[in-house]
């Protein structure tokens, strides 16, 4: 499953897609909630580094900001691990999307070359111009989170049903 998650997150970044409509945040949440703790932190980082290098993106300070947002999503997933409901899963995906939007756009506002005035109006302009990207991120995060956790729940229900069919009943006991 670890390799499949890395491949999904990296692969979806490498094929044509609307900006920010990728499963990376959902993979980070899902990994945090389901994978062994140490491995969960590596999955989104590996997916991002591999796909950034394949896309020719520089690994600079903005990459560090983006990677930190995905690592925070792993932490949110780990919080979700033992208390997961569909409501909390939805809240986690929303929180991850909002966090990514708020942090990365604040970093863009701060970063040289200065694309925006360092005023409240410049910050508001930065966030306003990023709304289409946020819309895509939110849509992708919600879709991929529902897909990953939904498939996981279906697989668990199927495995539990199979186990129940193979467990001998009282008549099979000696």
C-alpha positions as CSV (number, residue, x, y, z in Angstrom):
1,X,0.0,0.0,0.0
2,X,2.9,2.4,0.7
3,X,4.2,2.2,-2.8
4,X,0.7,2.5,-4.3
5,X,0.2,5.7,-2.3
6,X,3.5,7.2,-3.4
7,X,2.8,6.2,-7.0
8,X,-0.8,7.7,-6.8
9,X,0.4,11.0,-5.3
10,X,3.4,11.4,-7.6
11,X,1.8,10.0,-10.7
12,X,-1.2,12.2,-10.5
13,X,1.1,15.3,-10.4
14,X,2.9,14.1,-13.5
15,X,-0.2,13.7,-15.8
16,X,-2.1,16.7,-17.1
17,X,-4.5,17.9,-14.5
18,X,-6.2,21.2,-13.3
19,X,-3.8,23.1,-11.0
20,X,-3.8,21.8,-7.5
21,X,-6.3,19.0,-8.2
22,X,-4.1,16.2,-6.9
23,X,-4.3,13.5,-4.2
24,X,-1.2,14.5,-2.3
25,X,-3.0,16.0,0.8
26,X,-5.4,13.1,0.9
27,X,-2.5,10.6,0.7
28,X,-0.9,12.5,3.6
29,X,-4.1,12.3,5.7
30,X,-4.7,8.7,4.8
31,X,-1.1,7.7,5.5
32,X,-1.2,9.5,8.8
33,X,-4.4,7.7,9.8
34,X,-3.5,4.2,8.6
35,X,0.3,3.6,8.1
36,X,2.9,3.0,10.7
37,X,3.9,6.4,12.1
38,X,7.4,6.7,10.7
39,X,6.4,5.5,7.3
40,X,3.5,7.9,7.2
41,X,5.8,10.9,7.3
42,X,7.9,9.6,4.4
43,X,5.1,8.9,1.9
44,X,4.0,12.5,0.9
45,X,7.7,13.7,1.1
46,X,8.8,11.0,-1.3
47,X,5.9,11.6,-3.6
48,X,6.6,15.3,-3.7
49,X,10.3,15.1,-4.1
50,X,10.1,12.5,-6.9
51,X,7.4,14.4,-8.8
52,X,9.0,17.8,-8.2
53,X,12.3,16.5,-9.7
54,X,10.5,14.8,-12.6
55,X,8.7,18.1,-13.3
56,X,11.9,20.1,-13.1
57,X,10.8,22.2,-10.1
58,X,13.6,23.6,-8.0
59,X,13.8,22.4,-4.5
60,X,13.9,25.7,-2.7
61,X,12.4,27.3,0.4
62,X,8.9,27.4,-1.1
63,X,9.2,23.6,-1.5
64,X,10.0,23.4,2.2
65,X,6.8,25.4,3.0
66,X,4.7,23.1,0.8
67,X,6.2,20.0,2.2
68,X,5.6,21.3,5.7
69,X,2.0,21.7,4.9
70,X,1.8,18.1,3.8
71,X,3.6,16.9,6.9
72,X,1.1,18.8,8.9
73,X,-1.6,16.9,7.1
74,X,0.1,13.6,8.2
75,X,-0.1,14.9,11.7
76,X,-3.8,15.7,11.2
77,X,-4.2,12.1,9.9
78,X,-2.5,10.7,12.9
79,X,-4.9,12.6,15.2
80,X,-7.7,11.1,13.1
81,X,-6.2,7.5,13.5
82,X,-8.1,6.3,16.6
83,X,-11.1,8.6,16.4
84,X,-12.1,8.5,12.7
85,X,-15.7,9.1,11.7
86,X,-16.8,10.4,8.3
87,X,-17.5,13.8,9.9
88,X,-14.0,14.1,11.4
89,X,-12.5,12.9,8.1
90,X,-14.4,15.6,6.3
91,X,-13.2,18.2,8.9
92,X,-9.6,16.9,8.5
93,X,-9.7,17.3,4.7
94,X,-11.2,20.8,5.0
95,X,-8.6,21.8,7.6
96,X,-5.8,20.5,5.5
97,X,-7.1,22.4,2.4
98,X,-7.5,25.7,4.4
99,X,-4.1,25.3,6.0
100,X,-2.4,24.7,2.7
101,X,-4.1,27.7,1.1
102,X,-3.4,30.0,4.1
103,X,0.2,29.0,4.6
104,X,1.4,28.7,1.0
105,X,-0.2,32.0,-0.1
106,X,1.2,33.8,2.9
107,X,4.6,32.5,1.9
108,X,4.1,33.7,-1.7
109,X,3.2,37.1,-0.4
110,X,6.4,37.2,1.7
111,X,8.7,35.7,-0.9
112,X,11.0,37.6,-3.2
113,X,10.6,38.5,-6.0
114,X,7.8,40.5,-4.3
115,X,4.7,39.9,-6.5
116,X,2.5,41.7,-4.0
117,X,2.9,44.9,-1.9
118,X,3.7,44.1,1.7
119,X,0.5,45.7,2.9
120,X,-2.8,44.3,4.1
121,X,-4.2,45.2,0.6
122,X,-1.3,43.2,-1.0
123,X,-2.0,40.2,1.2
124,X,-5.7,40.3,0.4
125,X,-4.9,40.5,-3.3
126,X,-2.6,37.5,-3.0
127,X,-5.3,35.4,-1.3
128,X,-8.0,36.6,-3.7
129,X,-6.0,35.7,-6.8
130,X,-5.3,32.3,-5.3
131,X,-9.0,31.4,-4.8
132,X,-9.3,29.4,-8.1
133,X,-6.4,27.3,-7.0
134,X,-8.0,26.9,-3.5
135,X,-11.2,25.7,-5.2
136,X,-9.3,23.0,-7.1
137,X,-7.4,22.0,-4.0
138,X,-10.5,21.7,-2.0
139,X,-12.3,19.7,-4.6
140,X,-9.3,17.4,-5.1
141,X,-8.7,17.0,-1.4
142,X,-12.4,16.1,-0.7
143,X,-12.6,13.7,-3.6
144,X,-9.4,11.9,-3.0
145,X,-9.9,11.8,0.8
146,X,-13.4,10.2,0.3
147,X,-12.0,7.8,-2.3
148,X,-9.0,6.6,-0.2
149,X,-10.9,6.3,3.1
150,X,-14.0,4.9,1.3
151,X,-12.0,2.2,-0.5
152,X,-10.2,1.4,2.8
153,X,-13.5,1.0,4.6
154,X,-14.9,-1.2,1.8
155,X,-11.9,-3.4,1.8
156,X,-12.1,-3.7,5.6
157,X,-15.8,-4.6,5.5
158,X,-15.1,-7.2,2.8
159,X,-12.2,-8.7,4.7
160,X,-14.3,-8.8,7.9
161,X,-17.2,-10.5,6.0
162,X,-14.7,-13.1,4.5
163,X,-13.3,-13.8,8.0
164,X,-16.8,-14.3,9.4
165,X,-17.6,-16.8,6.7
166,X,-14.5,-18.9,7.4
167,X,-14.7,-18.9,11.2
168,X,-16.1,-22.2,12.3
169,X,-19.4,-22.0,14.2
170,X,-20.2,-24.0,17.4
171,X,-20.9,-27.1,15.4
172,X,-17.3,-27.1,14.1
173,X,-15.9,-27.0,17.6
174,X,-14.6,-30.1,19.5
